[in-house]
Amino acid sequence: MIESDINLIKKLEEKRRAHYLSLKENKDKSHEIVGEQIYSKQSSHFIFELIQNAEDEEATEVNITVEDDSLIFEHNGTPFSIQDIEAITTFGNNEKKKLKTNAIGRFGIGFKSVFYVTDSPEIHSGYFNFKLKYYIIPEIIDSEFLEITRITLPFKKNRRTKIIRGIKEALTNLDYSYLLFLNNIKTINWQTGDDE
């Protein structure tokens, strides 16, 4: 990560941490409700949200790997920018729709669906390498430049079996016609260990 990127994330981390502490002090759990409960009836819905985000970043290929303890989602679209990090670390941010008029995603809520399966997603994209804590706080991870975007979702231990079952079912039943509604993505590869 270059120095200016580190400083941008550090400032954002400070701002989001102060916001989180204010919410906690005021016993406001709205961020938790939005982050986890919106898609709780469909634990695998987050996969489609990640695919839509990759589409918005003009990715042509998506790779999904399900391991025993995590899911790894990769795409070859535009790397994260500081604006993208600001969008996924808040609720109601509509900047993507303003900057990218054809974007599917809006308000930074879709990405929050990953919190149904993980407590701390990790994102490696370009020079930005960070994990999210408490839905909104980006914490820097030491890592090298990555040409693709890799999102790693370590599974919640108490839901791991259910999560993996739901993901496998969603991927196995992924309808090929889904690609018809995507303008950029041409290939979705997935592997669950026993199927691909």
C-alpha positions as a printed NumPy array, in Angstrom:
array([[  0.   ,   0.   ,   0.   ],
       [  1.33 ,   3.445,  -0.792],
       [  1.576,   6.011,   2.009],
       [ -1.337,   8.171,   0.835],
       [ -3.625,   5.09 ,   0.714],
       [ -2.611,   4.119,   4.24 ],
       [ -3.408,   7.615,   5.481],
       [ -6.81 ,   7.629,   3.759],
       [ -7.829,   4.323,   5.33 ],
       [ -6.464,   5.355,   8.742],
       [ -8.556,   8.534,   8.661],
       [-11.616,   6.582,   7.577],
       [-10.968,   3.992,  10.284],
       [-10.808,   6.728,  12.941],
       [-14.018,   8.3  ,  11.683],
       [-15.903,   4.974,  11.516],
       [-14.585,   3.866,  14.938],
       [-15.835,   7.115,  16.502],
       [-19.212,   6.558,  14.838],
       [-19.362,   2.959,  16.069],
       [-18.498,   4.014,  19.636],
       [-21.224,   6.671,  19.484],
       [-23.762,   4.073,  18.334],
       [-22.655,   1.723,  21.113],
       [-22.839,   4.467,  23.745],
       [-26.366,   5.338,  22.607],
       [-27.385,   1.648,  22.51 ],
       [-28.18 ,   2.059,  18.791],
       [-27.993,  -1.356,  17.074],
       [-29.366,  -0.235,  13.721],
       [-26.108,  -1.125,  11.945],
       [-26.352,  -4.688,  13.243],
       [-29.994,  -5.034,  12.247],
       [-29.397,  -3.799,   8.725],
       [-26.123,  -5.67 ,   8.331],
       [-27.328,  -9.097,   9.306],
       [-31.107,  -9.272,   9.322],
       [-31.957,  -8.03 ,   5.814],
       [-30.92 , -11.275,   4.152],
       [-31.096, -13.648,   7.123],
       [-33.766, -15.823,   5.523],
       [-31.5  , -16.426,   2.543],
       [-28.046, -17.061,   3.939],
       [-26.579, -17.461,   0.443],
       [-28.029, -14.237,  -0.996],
       [-24.744, -12.446,  -0.362],
       [-23.238, -14.354,  -3.323],
       [-25.567, -12.532,  -5.701],
       [-24.755,  -9.214,  -4.039],
       [-21.037,  -9.84 ,  -4.576],
       [-21.67 , -10.803,  -8.214],
       [-23.647,  -7.57 ,  -8.709],
       [-20.793,  -5.573,  -7.163],
       [-18.319,  -7.272,  -9.53 ],
       [-20.637,  -6.454, -12.449],
       [-20.709,  -2.799, -11.372],
       [-16.892,  -2.822, -11.408],
       [-16.907,  -4.139, -15.014],
       [-15.498,  -7.556, -14.132],
       [-15.628, -10.157, -16.896],
       [-14.794, -13.157, -14.703],
       [-15.771, -14.216, -11.191],
       [-14.237, -17.084,  -9.208],
       [-15.86 , -18.461,  -6.059],
       [-14.116, -21.031,  -3.868],
       [-15.765, -22.581,  -0.82 ],
       [-13.269, -23.942,   1.7  ],
       [-13.886, -25.638,   5.053],
       [-13.716, -22.388,   6.979],
       [-14.227, -19.587,   4.447],
       [-15.457, -18.456,   1.058],
       [-13.095, -16.707,  -1.357],
       [-14.686, -14.473,  -3.987],
       [-12.45 , -13.039,  -6.735],
       [-13.107, -10.857,  -9.758],
       [-11.043,  -9.076, -12.391],
       [-12.943,  -5.77 , -12.361],
       [-11.821,  -2.309, -11.327],
       [ -9.947,  -2.397,  -7.997],
       [-11.443,  -0.778,  -4.906],
       [-11.079,   2.969,  -4.51 ],
       [-11.327,   4.954,  -1.286],
       [-14.877,   5.883,  -2.385],
       [-15.778,   2.182,  -2.563],
       [-14.409,   1.661,   0.938],
       [-16.414,   4.625,   2.21 ],
       [-19.544,   3.174,   0.586],
       [-19.251,  -0.278,   2.162],
       [-18.403,   1.132,   5.596],
       [-21.591,   3.102,   5.922],
       [-25.308,   2.68 ,   5.311],
       [-27.334,   4.662,   2.8  ],
       [-24.397,   5.846,   0.702],
       [-25.701,   6.455,  -2.828],
       [-22.431,   7.61 ,  -4.43 ],
       [-22.062,   4.525,  -6.654],
       [-25.306,   5.286,  -8.47 ],
       [-24.202,   8.89 ,  -9.02 ],
       [-20.753,   7.94 , -10.327],
       [-21.826,   4.865, -12.314],
       [-25.233,   5.42 , -13.821],
       [-25.617,   1.779, -14.898],
       [-24.688,   0.386, -11.495],
       [-26.983,  -2.266, -10.06 ],
       [-25.985,  -1.767,  -6.414],
       [-27.148,   1.142,  -4.311],
       [-26.806,   2.514,  -0.781],
       [-23.955,   0.201,   0.34 ],
       [-26.456,  -2.2  ,   1.89 ],
       [-25.989,  -5.207,  -0.414],
       [-22.42 ,  -5.853,   0.682],
       [-23.563,  -5.889,   4.326],
       [-25.319,  -9.193,   3.611],
       [-21.917, -10.921,   3.96 ],
       [-22.181, -10.333,   7.699],
       [-24.714, -13.127,   7.909],
       [-21.883, -15.579,   7.232],
       [-18.833, -13.723,   8.609],
       [-17.885, -11.362,  11.408],
       [-14.924,  -9.828,   9.602],
       [-14.643,  -9.9  ,   5.8  ],
       [-11.192,  -9.29 ,   4.324],
       [-10.731,  -7.338,   1.097],
       [ -7.576,  -7.282,  -1.022],
       [ -7.924,  -5.068,  -4.068],
       [ -5.203,  -3.102,  -5.802],
       [ -3.272,  -1.288,  -3.074],
       [ -6.11 ,  -1.588,  -0.548],
       [ -5.899,  -4.486,   1.909],
       [ -8.208,  -4.347,   4.904],
       [-10.748,  -6.211,   6.977],
       [-14.042,  -4.871,   8.253],
       [-14.895,  -4.94 ,  11.949],
       [-18.315,  -4.209,  13.426],
       [-19.816,  -3.708,   9.957],
       [-18.251,  -0.287,   9.396],
       [-14.626,  -0.089,  10.601],
       [-11.89 ,  -0.777,   8.008],
       [ -8.666,  -2.064,   9.554],
       [ -5.499,  -2.227,   7.439],
       [ -3.984,  -5.636,   6.695],
       [ -0.369,  -5.866,   5.56 ],
       [ -0.32 ,  -7.293,   2.063],
       [  1.111,  -6.693,  -1.381],
       [ -0.531,  -5.145,  -4.433],
       [ -3.145,  -7.443,  -5.963],
       [ -4.32 ,  -6.988,  -9.553],
       [ -7.625,  -8.707,  -8.903],
       [-10.135,  -8.127,  -6.129],
       [-10.224, -10.921,  -3.541],
       [-12.853, -10.959,  -0.805],
       [-12.356, -13.59 ,   1.892],
       [-15.246, -14.413,   4.205],
       [-14.153, -16.488,   7.235],
       [-17.324, -18.34 ,   8.27 ],
       [-18.964, -17.814,  11.636],
       [-18.128, -20.968,  13.564],
       [-21.584, -21.443,  15.066],
       [-23.217, -21.405,  11.602],
       [-20.485, -22.96 ,   9.481],
       [-22.268, -26.189,   8.504],
       [-25.521, -24.399,   7.668],
       [-23.672, -21.691,   5.758],
       [-21.703, -24.151,   3.622],
       [-24.838, -26.173,   2.873],
       [-26.699, -23.016,   1.77 ],
       [-23.82 , -21.83 ,  -0.411],
       [-23.414, -25.214,  -2.097],
       [-27.137, -25.34 ,  -2.815],
       [-27.154, -21.807,  -4.245],
       [-24.146, -22.465,  -6.479],
       [-25.43 , -25.846,  -7.662],
       [-28.749, -24.257,  -8.588],
       [-27.221, -21.126, -10.125],
       [-29.297, -20.667, -13.247],
       [-27.248, -19.983, -16.378],
       [-29.883, -17.452, -17.434],
       [-28.597, -15.295, -14.546],
       [-25.693, -14.335, -16.84 ],
       [-28.163, -12.973, -19.392],
       [-28.871, -10.021, -17.107],
       [-25.204,  -9.124, -16.68 ],
       [-23.546,  -6.884, -19.26 ],
       [-19.911,  -7.414, -18.259],
       [-19.487, -10.761, -16.51 ],
       [-19.047, -13.589, -19.016],
       [-17.795, -16.357, -16.718],
       [-18.635, -17.465, -13.187],
       [-16.409, -20.297, -11.92 ],
       [-17.144, -21.923,  -8.59 ],
       [-15.687, -24.767,  -6.583],
       [-16.949, -26.279,  -3.335],
       [-14.385, -29.005,  -2.851],
       [-16.629, -31.765,  -4.132],
       [-18.269, -29.956,  -7.041],
       [-17.497, -27.201,  -9.555]])
